[in-house]
Amino acid sequence: MRPAIHVLALSILILAVSSSEPSFGQEGIAARVKLADAGPEDVRLFVSGALRAPLMAVQPQLEQATGKKVVMEVSESRVLQSEIEAGQPFEAALITCPVVDEMISKGRIVAGSRVDIGVVRVGVAVRGDAPTLDIGTPEGLKKAILGALSIRRFYGLGASVPTLDNLFSKLALTDITKSKMIPLGTGKPAPEAALSAGQYELILNLASEVIPLKGWNYLGLIPEVYQLPVNLSVGIGTRGDASAAKKVIEVLGTSAFDSALEANGMSRN
């Protein structure tokens, strides 16, 4: 097993990258940590952005269980899919269920290895001098959105996109709010809006990606009527160390990971 100092060093590296990521997405992390740069002796994990915070919480257990350094490449599941399809070796992929199933059908993930590990929904956080905001009812959420100076959200391949498109469509806000939108996931830091007294900004994204944000106040989940929950699974890579992958999956079944999921707004089902 590697000396404990290696585990600590890796923890500091990943924490430093994540805490300085201003774009609220995983682009910066994905750009800096690539599995292509990891060694074959490492435990290589493709990780959906929705699972980054829970995985970081149990990183010491993962490294203790495997006896190896754990390297995580974090991005949207559909972005990671392209690397998996290109043949990048990895031990396990922790991504959305549909992508795991597709990769099984294409022989990139071991058939029968899929294990469902968690569900996440879309939540809301606020920055600035906001009044008391009710985001738990359709009426309250619509009022909060209309009153915001700007709104940050994902487009494109982000797992929150189906829920957000559903939300803005059902609230009849798709066109009204376009001028307020700051798209995330562009690969560039989202600009910090200058907020005056009484002004506030909202971010709508998967709860597990919103809760860890520094400088933002997490308000809770949007109403269930708009939610299209994101289901996440783990699968074993066909070109990696299957024994190490199985040890990773064992850690994902522990109470420690249950606590990490709950702390980041996720649940098992």
Secondary structure as UniProt FT lines:
FT   HELIX           4..19
FT   TURN            22..23
FT   HELIX           27..32
FT   HELIX           35..37
FT   TURN            40..41
FT   STRAND          43..48
FT   HELIX           49..51
FT   HELIX           52..57
FT   HELIX           59..66
FT   STRAND          70..75
FT   HELIX           77..85
FT   TURN            86..87
FT   STRAND          92..96
FT   HELIX           97..105
FT   TURN            106..107
FT   TURN            111..112
FT   STRAND          115..120
FT   STRAND          122..128
FT   HELIX           138..147
FT   STRAND          150..154
FT   TURN            156..157
FT   TURN            159..160
FT   HELIX           161..170
FT   TURN            171..172
FT   TURN            174..177
FT   HELIX           178..180
FT   STRAND          181..184
FT   TURN            197..198
FT   STRAND          200..206
FT   HELIX           207..210
FT   TURN            211..212
FT   TURN            214..215
FT   STRAND          217..221
FT   HELIX           224..226
FT   STRAND          230..237
FT   TURN            238..239
FT   HELIX           242..252
FT   HELIX           255..263
FT   TURN            264..265
FT   STRAND          266..267
//
